[in-house]
Amino acid sequence: GITPRGMVDCMIASVAHRHGASLLTSDVDLSRVAKIVQIGLDAASITP
């Protein structure tokens, strides 16, 4: 499994998931969380 490294990443992912939003991020950790929770990532984002 993957362990989230930061509470802030989890909070951002939670808000995006609740609102059905996609993320634009250069943060690899947030990208990993988004992939697990199945949140869309903008094409310009870095993906792990």
Secondary structure, DSSP 8 states (H G I E B T S, - for coil): ----S-HHHHHHHHHHHHHT--B----HHHHHHHHHHT--B-TTS---
